[in-house]
Amino acid sequence: MTEFQAILQAATQLSVEDRLRLIDELTATVPEDQPPALSSAWLQEIQRRSAEVIAGTEVGTPWEEVRERVFGTLRTSSAN
């Protein structure tokens, strides 16, 4: 088993909340000059949404609000 596989296996044993925290922390460590490769479908969706924002037909939601909604939902569901 590779080191990556061992870490992944251990990470999958974490609670959902801890896995999401781990994703958030790991994402923060990726240098800005090394963005992930995106599929053509994702690139098309990004272009479509960007065009809507530029045209003023769509208003985005601040990341802090989205993040709180996601983590708030997880906290609520894990408490049940």
C-alpha positions in Angstrom: 0.0 0.0 0.0 1.4 3.4 -0.9 1.6 6.3 1.6 -1.2 8.0 -0.4 -3.5 5.0 -0.2 -2.8 4.6 3.5 -3.6 8.2 4.2 -6.8 8.0 2.0 -7.9 4.9 3.8 -7.4 6.6 7.2 -9.2 9.7 6.0 -12.2 7.8 4.9 -12.6 6.6 8.5 -13.1 10.1 9.7 -16.5 11.6 10.4 -18.1 13.5 7.5 -17.5 16.8 9.3 -13.8 15.9 9.8 -13.4 14.8 6.2 -14.9 18.1 5.0 -12.6 20.0 7.3 -9.6 18.0 6.0 -10.7 18.8 2.4 -10.9 22.5 3.3 -7.5 22.5 5.0 -5.8 20.6 2.1 -7.4 22.9 -0.5 -5.9 25.8 1.4 -2.4 24.4 0.9 -2.6 24.1 -2.9 -0.5 26.9 -4.4 -2.5 29.4 -6.4 -0.2 28.9 -9.4 -1.1 25.2 -9.5 -4.9 25.0 -10.0 -6.5 21.6 -10.5 -7.1 20.4 -14.1 -10.8 20.8 -15.0 -12.8 18.8 -17.4 -14.2 20.5 -20.5 -17.7 20.3 -19.0 -16.6 22.2 -15.9 -14.8 24.8 -18.0 -17.9 25.3 -20.1 -20.0 25.7 -17.0 -17.6 28.2 -15.5 -17.7 30.2 -18.8 -21.5 30.1 -18.8 -21.8 31.3 -15.2 -19.1 33.9 -15.7 -20.9 35.3 -18.7 -24.1 35.5 -16.6 -22.3 37.4 -13.8 -20.7 39.8 -16.3 -24.0 40.4 -18.0 -25.6 41.1 -14.6 -28.2 38.4 -15.0 -26.8 36.4 -12.1 -25.6 37.5 -8.7 -23.2 35.2 -6.8 -23.3 34.1 -3.2 -20.3 35.0 -1.0 -18.1 31.9 -0.2 -18.5 32.5 3.5 -22.3 32.2 3.2 -22.1 29.1 1.1 -19.5 27.5 3.4 -21.7 28.2 6.5 -24.7 26.7 4.8 -22.8 23.5 3.9 -21.1 23.1 7.3 -24.3 24.3 9.1 -26.3 21.6 7.3 -23.6 19.0 8.2 -23.6 20.0 11.8 -27.4 19.8 11.9 -27.5 16.4 10.2 -24.7 14.9 12.3 -26.4 16.0 15.5 -29.5 13.9 14.6 
